[in-house]
Amino acid sequence: MTKIRNECHTQDLFDCWLPFWEWEEVAHNMWGHVNGKSEWLQKAIEFTGDHKLYGSWMRKVTATWGNSCAHHLTKLGTNRKPWIGHAAVAMAIQCPEDIVREAWGYLSKEQQDLANLEATMAIEEWERQRYA
C-alpha cells in the first residue's frame, strides 16, 4: 500500500483533503489528454465492459493509491463509484476520465450494473481495511 500523509491516515478521519499534486492518479493521465480520441473511446468501452477486469483494477487502485483514495473515498457525500472506475481505467491504460465517462454511455444496463457492483465491493473493501 502506498504511504499517505499522517493527517489522512487516522482511522476515524473523514473528508481527508490532499493537494492534487499528491494524487497518484495525476501521474496516470486521469485528468490528462490523449490523441486519437475514437481509439481511446473504443479501448475504454472494451475495458469498462468487462466487469471482472474492471473490478480487479479498482481493487489495485485501492491497494496502491493511498493518497488518491484517502482524498476521494473519504468524502461520503460524493459519488465515489465513478471516481474508482475512472481511476481503474487510468491506472490500467492511462485513459483520461472524460473518455471513460463517455464510454459509460455505450455500456448496456447490465454491464453498468455489474461495473457498479464491482465499484461498491472495491470501496467497501477499502473501507473495511481503513476503518477496521
RARAFEN-V173789 format. One record per residue. RES is the residue in three letters. PSI is psi in degrees with one decimal (* if undefined). BURIAL is # if it has 16 or more other ideal C-beta (glycine too) atoms within 10 Angstrom, else .. Layout:
res=RES psi=PSI burial=BURIAL
res=RES psi=PSI burial=BURIAL
This chain:
res=MET psi=140.8 burial=.
res=THR psi=138.9 burial=.
res=LYS psi=136.9 burial=.
res=ILE psi=163.6 burial=#
res=ARG psi=145.1 burial=.
res=ASN psi=-40.3 burial=.
res=GLU psi=-14.2 burial=.
res=CYS psi=6.6 burial=#
res=HIS psi=-8.3 burial=.
res=THR psi=131.9 burial=.
res=GLN psi=-30.6 burial=.
res=ASP psi=12.2 burial=.
res=LEU psi=128.1 burial=.
res=PHE psi=164.8 burial=.
res=ASP psi=51.4 burial=.
res=CYS psi=129.9 burial=#
res=TRP psi=124.7 burial=.
res=LEU psi=147.8 burial=#
res=PRO psi=149.0 burial=.
res=PHE psi=-29.4 burial=.
res=TRP psi=-7.3 burial=.
res=GLU psi=-3.2 burial=.
res=TRP psi=128.0 burial=#
res=GLU psi=-29.1 burial=#
res=GLU psi=-27.8 burial=#
res=VAL psi=-41.4 burial=.
res=ALA psi=-10.1 burial=.
res=HIS psi=18.5 burial=#
res=ASN psi=20.1 burial=#
res=MET psi=-33.6 burial=#
res=TRP psi=18.2 burial=.
res=GLY psi=-155.4 burial=.
res=HIS psi=156.9 burial=.
res=VAL psi=154.8 burial=#
res=ASN psi=152.5 burial=.
res=GLY psi=54.8 burial=.
res=LYS psi=-39.5 burial=.
res=SER psi=-37.5 burial=.
res=GLU psi=-41.1 burial=.
res=TRP psi=-36.5 burial=#
res=LEU psi=-44.1 burial=#
res=GLN psi=-43.1 burial=.
res=LYS psi=-43.3 burial=#
res=ALA psi=-39.0 burial=#
res=ILE psi=-46.3 burial=#
res=GLU psi=-43.9 burial=.
res=PHE psi=-50.2 burial=#
res=THR psi=-22.2 burial=#
res=GLY psi=-15.0 burial=#
res=ASP psi=90.1 burial=.
res=HIS psi=-31.2 burial=#
res=LYS psi=-47.0 burial=.
res=LEU psi=-47.8 burial=.
res=TYR psi=-49.0 burial=#
res=GLY psi=-36.2 burial=#
res=SER psi=-36.0 burial=.
res=TRP psi=-29.9 burial=#
res=MET psi=-42.5 burial=#
res=ARG psi=-30.6 burial=#
res=LYS psi=-39.1 burial=.
res=VAL psi=-49.6 burial=#
res=THR psi=-26.8 burial=#
res=ALA psi=-24.0 burial=.
res=THR psi=-22.2 burial=.
res=TRP psi=74.7 burial=#
res=GLY psi=-46.0 burial=#
res=ASN psi=-47.3 burial=#
res=SER psi=-45.1 burial=#
res=CYS psi=-42.8 burial=#
res=ALA psi=-42.1 burial=#
res=HIS psi=-47.5 burial=#
res=HIS psi=-31.5 burial=#
res=LEU psi=-9.4 burial=#
res=THR psi=-5.8 burial=#
res=LYS psi=94.2 burial=.
res=LEU psi=-17.3 burial=.
res=GLY psi=-0.6 burial=.
res=THR psi=165.3 burial=.
res=ASN psi=95.9 burial=.
res=ARG psi=-24.7 burial=#
res=LYS psi=-47.2 burial=#
res=PRO psi=-39.1 burial=.
res=TRP psi=-48.4 burial=#
res=ILE psi=-34.4 burial=#
res=GLY psi=-45.5 burial=#
res=HIS psi=-40.9 burial=#
res=ALA psi=-40.1 burial=#
res=ALA psi=-43.3 burial=#
res=VAL psi=-38.4 burial=#
res=ALA psi=-45.2 burial=#
res=MET psi=-43.7 burial=#
res=ALA psi=-46.9 burial=#
res=ILE psi=7.6 burial=#
res=GLN psi=38.0 burial=.
res=CYS psi=130.7 burial=#
res=PRO psi=152.9 burial=#
res=GLU psi=-28.4 burial=#
res=ASP psi=-33.4 burial=#
res=ILE psi=-37.6 burial=#
res=VAL psi=-40.7 burial=#
res=ARG psi=-42.4 burial=.
res=GLU psi=-40.6 burial=.
res=ALA psi=-34.0 burial=#
res=TRP psi=-38.0 burial=#
res=GLY psi=-16.9 burial=.
res=TYR psi=-9.6 burial=.
res=LEU psi=151.1 burial=#
res=SER psi=165.0 burial=.
res=LYS psi=-40.9 burial=.
res=GLU psi=-43.7 burial=.
res=GLN psi=-41.4 burial=#
res=GLN psi=-44.6 burial=.
res=ASP psi=-43.4 burial=.
res=LEU psi=-40.0 burial=#
res=ALA psi=-41.7 burial=#
res=ASN psi=-37.1 burial=.
res=LEU psi=-42.8 burial=.
res=GLU psi=-41.5 burial=#
res=ALA psi=-44.8 burial=#
res=THR psi=-44.6 burial=.
res=MET psi=-40.2 burial=.
res=ALA psi=-43.0 burial=#
res=ILE psi=-44.0 burial=#
res=GLU psi=-38.7 burial=.
res=GLU psi=-43.5 burial=.
res=TRP psi=-43.3 burial=#
res=GLU psi=-42.6 burial=.
res=ARG psi=-42.4 burial=.
res=GLN psi=-38.8 burial=.
res=ARG psi=-41.3 burial=#
res=TYR psi=8.3 burial=.
res=ALA psi=* burial=.
